[in-house]
Amino acid sequence: MTKVLLSVHVLAAIVVIGPITVAASLFPRHARQAAGSGGAPGEPGEGRDAWIAAFLHRICRNYAVAGIAVPVFGIATGARLGVLADAWLVASLVLTAIAAAVLVLAIVPGQRRMLRSAGGAGARTAADDAADDGEARSAAARLSMLTGVFNLLWAVVVVLMIVRPGSTTGV
């Protein structure tokens, strides 16, 4: 049973967390380009970046819910192995909780704000476009930084899962 739990845990991490890290990493570029395009209707590629940004946001939002499976099966595996109190697992759980908080409280809402601001329309001046472009660049940079932190947290968790410092289990 332990091998099944571990397999589901690893597969869930690959299938769920992998797409989130990629989608969150790609989102800022496409959202910034969608906000700054201001292209005329019918212009080649018009709306493409906005569609891609919205799609990447949906991936992050929906996969975040499915991502709950990763720590659930991880905890179940740790319980079966009797290592729930080991420092490497506790550290991994804390880092996982921080990564989840960054995703749910900062990245997804930031993406939502960028999508809303990119959807603005109406009579615009060059000064409006310049101000919006500056805001879009700032928001994209902030999201890129948060995504980098999110990805780094998961990288550390993966290393802890592989190395398991201080572990006495032979699994």
CORLINQUI-V184752 format. One record per pair of residues at least 12 apart in sequence whose C-alpha atoms are under 7 Angstrom apart, sorted by the first residue. I is the first residue (numbers start at 1). J is the second residue. D is the distance in Angstrom with one decimal. If there is no record, write none. Layout:
BEGIN
I&J&D / I&J&D
END
This chain:
BEGIN
2&77&5.9 / 2&80&6.2 / 5&73&6.0 / 5&76&6.9 / 5&77&5.5 / 6&77&5.8 / 8&73&6.8 / 9&70&5.4 / 9&73&5.0 / 9&74&5.6 / 12&69&6.6 / 12&70&5.6 / 13&70&5.6 / 16&63&6.0 / 16&66&6.8 / 16&67&5.8 / 17&67&6.5 / 20&59&6.6 / 20&60&5.1 / 20&63&6.6 / 21&151&6.1 / 23&56&5.0 / 23&59&6.7 / 23&60&6.5 / 24&56&6.9 / 24&60&6.5 / 24&147&6.1 / 25&144&6.6 / 25&147&6.0 / 27&53&5.4 / 27&56&5.9 / 28&140&4.7 / 28&143&6.3 / 28&144&6.3 / 29&140&6.9 / 30&49&5.0 / 30&50&6.8 / 30&52&6.6 / 30&53&5.4 / 31&49&6.6 / 31&50&6.3 / 31&53&5.3 / 31&114&6.6 / 31&115&6.7 / 32&136&5.4 / 32&137&6.2 / 32&140&6.2 / 33&49&6.3 / 34&49&5.0 / 34&50&4.9 / 34&118&6.2 / 35&118&4.3 / 35&133&6.9 / 35&136&6.5 / 36&133&5.5 / 54&115&7.0 / 57&111&6.4 / 60&108&6.8 / 61&108&6.3 / 88&160&6.1 / 88&164&5.6 / 88&165&6.1 / 92&157&5.2 / 92&160&6.6 / 95&153&6.2 / 95&157&6.8 / 99&150&5.3 / 99&153&6.1 / 102&150&6.5 / 107&143&6.3 / 107&146&6.6 / 107&147&6.9 / 110&143&6.7
END
